[in-house]
């Protein structure tokens, strides 16, 4: 009798240990909306049912028929526990399948269509004349090459750490940057370094391509590269066992450079599993593990990423495709719109916005407009700007350099002379940016190429001027008044240029002496006050007038 009791105790302890290991490894949320919870329940009931059936087999008599042992088992004659567990297993399956079906767009097309509120806006009101200090010139792949190259030069860390693949684009101190932590190079390197944590993160300025390895006085102890309790996902699960965290959490830094994990919490608005948005955000200090829980409306303004780009694109597609119900989205497809084949990011109003074009579901090669979606607030703005789809603009730009075999990145949408303009980088086979291209959205055969952003902009401006659509605002550009700090003549391609720096200004102003209207610059010297009218460029501004 004692042996039987001890055996049962051992079995129970083994079962509890197995459940703990399963929970520790899979870390499902304890929440009725979590598919992980339903999977764990289904597995638990299945294991209990298997155990009860095995026990019943052992109790059943064995009948010898022609030298073979046959186990007689009949569900009708089985124990109450087996019947109850079998019924519970079937019930769980039915509830899960019913919940998934009733949460689908098939039954809730109108609810899915209303998940995203879209405001109609004017292009020229929101997208101002281009400021090259705020547009990212690199995509994630190019940023990754710069990060790996920088890591290769860090001889004190390169043997122990490597660069993580996060590269989240954020606004940092008024500039678009990509930031990513380092991670352990291998499990052995984790074992020897995890006491002090990860010592640095990579910061890449997306406008200047300046790459910095920021070393920390206190290491990053909570990350995706940890294996046990300091793994960021496990740390969050033990702190918030009922929260269903989004699969994509974001590495960000605040304005002082302190690293954080921004962890969105899913909210299901339709049935058990449908209509996912974000309801809360947990902000975790990557160094200390301290967590702060925010409602999504109370997230600090310095945080840029709450809604992933993929989630925002999916929500827009629901809004555009399900406009007249589910069956119309499948059959007639009247007024059905969807996002195009990619997206990019724009820094606007100190937030990061996802940009994507809007096209019809028929698969034509034209856009009817585009949308901007705020990654912090989910605010969505729609703009009616008809023109070429991004793929067509990319092909048009690649056609200008087809002899070089360069590939275009997914474009940004800029405002140049109140003209919607695609801007993209052209990369070689090694992924390095070699040239830049600007393509007019409405007339995508108008393409300008340049080795630098400034040269590309100048060529595009001349192209617009040739076609008679450059506005006066672009001809005159902006104006600045200041005291000359430095003035230097430089000869470029046989022409004399004067480069001027003003006090308390980082920009450089380029005066081309081939323009007779600018010859009066020879009267000025350092210390004089001058008013300059200029066309804004990328760090170097083309002077159009002097007063």
TIKEKOL-677418 format. One record per residue (C-alpha): residue in one letter; y, z, x. Coordinates in steps of 0.25 Angstrom, whole numbers, padded with zeros to 4 digits, always signed. Each point is the difference from the previous one (the first is absolute). Layout:
# residues N
AYZX...
This chain:
# residues 547
X+0000+0000+0000X+0010+0004+0011X-0003-0014+0007X+0003-0007-0013X+0013+0008-0001X+0004-0003+0015X-0004-0014-0002X+0010-0002-0012X+0011+0007+0007X-0002-0009+0012X+0000-0012-0009X+0013+0005-0007X+0007+0002+0013X-0004-0013+0005X+0005-0007-0012X+0013+0008+0001X+0001-0004+0015X-0002-0015-0004X+0011+0001-0011X+0009+0006+0010X-0003-0011+0011X+0002-0011-0011X+0013+0006-0004X+0005+0002+0014X-0003-0014+0004X+0004-0008-0013X+0011+0010-0004X+0001-0005-0014X+0011+0006-0009X-0004+0010-0011X+0007-0008-0011X-0005-0007-0012X+0008-0013+0004X-0007-0001+0013X-0012-0009+0001X-0004+0008+0012X-0002+0012-0009X-0008-0008-0010X-0009-0005+0012X-0002+0014+0005X-0004+0005-0014X-0010-0012-0002X-0006+0002+0014X-0002+0015-0003X-0006-0002-0014X-0009-0011+0006X-0005+0010+0011X-0003+0011-0009X-0007-0009-0009X-0009-0005+0011X-0003+0014+0005X-0004+0004-0014X-0009-0012-0002X-0006+0003+0014X-0003+0014-0005X-0006-0005-0012X-0009-0010+0007X-0005+0012+0008X-0004+0008-0012X-0007-0012-0007X-0015-0001+0001X-0005-0011+0009X-0010-0010-0006X-0010-0007+0009X-0002-0014-0004X-0009-0009+0009X+0004+0008+0012X+0015-0001-0003X+0010+0012-0003X+0008-0003-0012X+0012+0009-0004X+0002+0000-0015X+0014+0001-0004X+0006-0002-0014X+0015+0003-0003X-0004+0004-0014X-0009+0011+0006X+0009+0004+0011X+0008+0013+0002X+0013+0003-0007X+0007+0000+0013X-0004-0015+0003X+0003-0004-0014X+0014+0006+0001X+0003-0005+0014X-0004-0014-0004X+0008+0000-0013X+0012+0005+0009X-0002-0011+0010X+0001-0010-0011X+0012+0007-0007X+0007+0000+0013X-0002-0015+0002X+0004-0003-0014X+0013+0008+0001X+0004-0006+0014X-0003-0015-0005X+0007+0003-0013X+0012+0006+0007X+0001-0011+0010X+0000-0011-0012X+0010+0007-0008X+0009+0002+0012X+0000-0015+0003X+0011-0010-0003X-0010-0007-0010X+0004+0012-0010X+0013+0004+0005X+0008-0013+0004X+0013+0005-0006X-0001+0013+0007X-0003-0006+0014X+0011-0010-0002X+0010+0012-0002X-0004+0007+0012X+0011-0006+0008X+0015-0001-0005X+0007-0012+0006X+0015-0002+0000X+0006-0014+0000X+0011-0001+0012X+0009-0010+0006X-0004-0005+0014X+0014+0000+0006X+0003+0014-0006X-0011+0007+0007X-0004-0009+0012X+0013+0000+0008X+0004-0009+0012X-0011+0002+0010X+0001+0011+0010X-0009-0002+0012X+0000+0014+0004X-0008+0004-0013X-0010-0012-0001X-0014+0002+0007X-0003-0011+0009X-0015+0004+0003X-0012+0001-0009X-0011+0010+0001X-0008-0009+0009X+0011-0002+0010X+0004+0015+0000X-0015+0003+0003X+0001-0009+0012X+0012+0007+0005X-0006+0014-0003X-0012-0003+0008X+0008-0006+0012X+0008+0013+0000X-0012+0008+0000X-0006-0007+0011X+0012+0004+0009X-0002+0015-0003X-0009+0003+0011X-0001+0014-0003X-0005-0002-0014X-0007-0013-0001X-0014+0005+0005X+0000+0010-0011X+0007-0006-0012X+0002-0013-0007X+0010-0004-0010X-0003+0002-0015X+0001-0012-0009X+0009+0006-0010X+0014-0006+0004X+0007+0004-0013X+0014-0007-0001X+0011+0010-0003X+0015+0002+0001X+0003+0009+0011X+0014+0004+0003X+0005-0012-0007X-0009-0010+0007X-0013-0007-0005X-0012+0005+0009X-0015+0001+0001X-0006+0013+0004X-0015+0004+0003X-0006+0011+0006X-0010+0000+0012X-0014+0003-0003X-0012+0005+0009X-0007-0011+0008X-0014+0005-0003X-0007+0012-0005X-0002+0005+0014X+0015-0002+0002X+0002+0008-0013X-0008+0011+0005X+0008+0002+0013X+0014-0002-0006X-0001+0006-0014X+0005+0014+0004X+0014-0006+0003X-0001-0011-0010X+0006-0014+0001X+0012+0000+0009X+0009-0011-0005X+0003-0011-0010X+0005-0015+0002X+0013-0004-0006X+0004-0014-0001X+0014-0005-0003X-0003-0012-0009X+0014-0007+0003X+0001+0002+0015X-0015+0001+0003X+0002+0012+0008X-0013+0008+0001X+0000+0015+0003X-0011+0009+0002X+0006+0013-0005X-0007+0012+0007X+0000+0013-0009X+0002+0014+0005X-0011+0005-0009X-0012-0010-0003X-0004-0006-0013X-0012+0009-0004X-0003-0006-0014X-0003-0015+0000X-0010-0010-0005X-0007+0000+0014X-0004+0015-0001X-0015+0002-0004X+0000+0014-0007X+0010+0009-0007X+0012-0006+0007X-0004-0014-0006X+0012-0003-0009X-0008-0004-0012X-0009+0013+0001X+0012+0009+0003X+0007-0006-0013X-0013+0002-0008X-0002+0014+0003X+0015+0003-0003X+0000-0008-0013X-0015-0001-0005X+0004-0006-0014X+0010-0011+0006X-0004-0014+0000X+0007-0005+0013X+0003-0015+0001X-0009-0007+0011X+0012-0004+0007X+0008+0012+0006X+0013-0003+0009X+0004+0004+0013X+0015+0002+0001X+0010+0008+0008X+0013+0007-0005X+0014-0003+0005X-0003+0010+0012X-0013-0007+0004X-0010+0011-0006X-0013-0007-0004X-0005+0002-0014X-0011-0006-0009X+0005-0004-0014X-0012+0001-0009X+0002-0006-0014X-0008+0006-0012X-0006-0009-0010X+0004+0001-0014X-0009-0007-0011X+0009-0004-0012X-0011-0007-0009X-0013+0006-0003X-0009+0006+0010X+0002-0010+0012X+0011-0010-0004X+0014-0002+0002X+0002+0006+0014X+0013+0004+0005X+0005+0012+0009X+0003+0013-0007X+0002+0009+0012X+0002+0000+0015X-0005+0010+0011X+0008+0000+0012X-0008+0005+0012X+0006+0004+0014X-0009-0008+0010X+0002+0011+0010X-0002+0013-0008X-0008-0005-0012X+0010+0007-0009X+0001-0007-0014X+0010-0001-0010X-0003-0005-0014X+0011-0009-0007X+0001-0006-0014X+0002-0015+0003X+0014+0001-0005X+0003+0011+0009X-0004-0007+0013X+0010+0002+0012X+0009-0012+0002X-0004-0003+0014X-0015-0003-0004X-0001-0015-0002X-0015-0002-0004X-0006+0006-0013X-0005-0012-0007X-0008-0009+0009X+0003-0015+0000X-0013-0004-0006X+0002+0010-0012X+0014-0006-0003X-0005-0014+0001X-0012+0004-0010X+0010+0006-0009X+0009-0012+0000X-0012-0009-0003X-0004+0008-0012X+0014-0001-0005X+0001-0015+0002X-0014-0004-0004X-0002+0009-0012X+0013-0003-0007X-0007-0006-0012X-0013+0008+0000X-0013-0001+0007X-0006-0013-0007X+0013-0008+0003X-0001+0004+0015X-0014-0006+0000X+0001-0012-0010X+0014-0005-0003X+0007+0007+0011X+0014-0002-0007X+0012+0005+0008X-0010+0007+0010X+0006+0003+0014X-0006+0006+0012X+0004+0003+0015X-0002-0010+0011X-0010+0001+0011X+0007+0010+0009X+0011+0010+0001X+0010+0005+0010X+0010+0012+0001X+0015+0001-0001X+0009+0011+0004X+0010+0002-0011X+0008+0012-0005X-0007+0009+0011X-0013-0003-0007X-0012-0009+0003X-0002-0011-0010X-0012-0009-0002X+0004-0014-0002X-0009-0011-0006X+0002-0013-0007X-0003-0002-0015X-0008-0013-0004X-0008-0004-0012X-0015+0002-0001X-0002-0015-0001X+0000-0001+0016X+0012-0009+0002X+0008+0000+0012X+0013+0006-0005X+0006+0013-0002X+0008+0004-0013X+0006+0012+0007X-0003+0012+0008X-0001+0015-0001X+0004+0012+0008X-0008+0013-0002X+0004+0013+0006X-0011+0007+0007X+0006+0014-0002X+0004+0000-0015X-0008-0012-0005X+0014-0006-0005X-0003-0015-0002X+0011-0011+0000X-0002-0014-0004X+0008-0012+0004X+0000-0014-0006X+0000-0009+0012X-0008-0013-0001X-0005-0007+0012X-0012-0002+0009X-0011+0009+0001X-0001+0008+0013X-0012-0008+0005X+0007-0013-0002X+0012+0005+0008X-0009+0005+0011X-0007-0013+0001X+0014-0007+0000X+0004+0009+0012X-0013-0002+0007X+0001-0015-0002X+0013+0000+0009X-0008+0006+0012X-0014-0007-0003X-0001-0005+0014X+0001+0015+0005X-0010+0005-0010X+0008+0012-0004X-0004+0008-0013X+0011+0006-0009X+0000+0014-0005X+0002+0003-0015X+0015-0001-0002X+0011+0009-0003X+0011-0004-0011X+0014+0000+0006X+0014-0003-0006X+0007-0010+0009X+0013-0006-0006X-0005+0005-0014X-0012-0009+0002X-0014+0006-0001X-0007-0003+0013X-0014+0003+0006X+0000+0006+0014X-0013+0000+0008X-0005+0001+0014X-0008-0010+0007X-0012+0005+0008X-0009-0006+0010X-0015+0001+0001X+0001+0013+0007X+0009+0006-0011X+0013+0000+0008X+0013-0003-0007X+0005-0013+0006X+0010-0005-0010X+0007+0003-0013X+0002-0009-0012X+0009+0000-0012X-0004-0008-0013X+0009-0002-0012X-0008+0005-0012X+0004-0011-0010X+0000-0011+0010X-0011+0004+0009X+0001-0013+0008X+0012+0006+0006X-0005+0007+0012X+0007+0006+0013X-0007+0004+0012X+0005+0009+0012X-0005+0007+0012X+0008+0012-0004X+0005+0005-0013X+0014-0003+0003X-0004-0015+0004X-0008-0001-0013X+0011+0005-0008X+0010-0009+0006X-0009-0012-0002X-0002+0004-0014X+0015+0002-0003X+0003-0014+0006X-0011-0006-0009X+0006+0006-0012X+0014-0004+0004X-0006-0015+0002X-0005+0001-0015X+0014+0005-0005X-0005+0014-0006X+0005+0010+0010X+0010+0009-0007X+0014+0004+0006X-0005+0014+0002X-0010-0005+0010X+0010-0008+0007X+0009+0012+0002X-0010+0010+0000X+0004+0014+0003X+0013+0006+0007X+0001+0012+0010X+0012+0006+0007X-0001+0008+0013X+0004+0002+0014X-0007-0009+0011X-0009+0008+0009X-0005-0012+0008X+0002-0015+0000X-0008-0009+0009X-0001-0015+0001X-0014-0006+0001X-0004-0015+0001X-0011-0005-0009X-0005-0014+0000X+0013-0005+0007X+0009+0007-0011X+0008+0013+0003X-0002+0012-0009X+0008+0013+0000X-0009+0012-0004X+0009+0012-0005X-0004+0014-0002X+0008+0009-0009X+0002+0015+0002X-0010+0009-0008X-0008-0013-0004X-0013-0004+0005X+0001-0015-0004X+0004-0011+0009X+0009-0011-0005X-0002-0014+0005X+0012-0010+0001X-0003-0014+0003X+0012-0006+0008X-0004-0014-0005X+0007+0004-0013X+0015-0003+0002X+0004+0010-0011X-0006+0011+0009X+0007-0003+0013X+0010+0011-0002X-0010+0010+0005X+0004-0002+0014X+0013+0008-0004X-0008+0012-0002X-0006+0010+0010X-0007+0014+0000X+0008+0010-0008X+0007-0010-0009X-0002+0002-0015X-0006-0012-0007X-0005-0005-0014X-0012-0009+0000X-0006-0008-0011X-0015-0002+0002X-0013-0005-0005X-0010+0011+0001X-0012-0003+0009X-0011+0008+0006X+0008+0009+0009X+0008-0011+0005X+0011-0005-0010X+0006-0014+0000X+0016+0002-0001X+0006-0010-0010X+0015+0005+0002X+0009+0009+0008X+0013+0008-0005
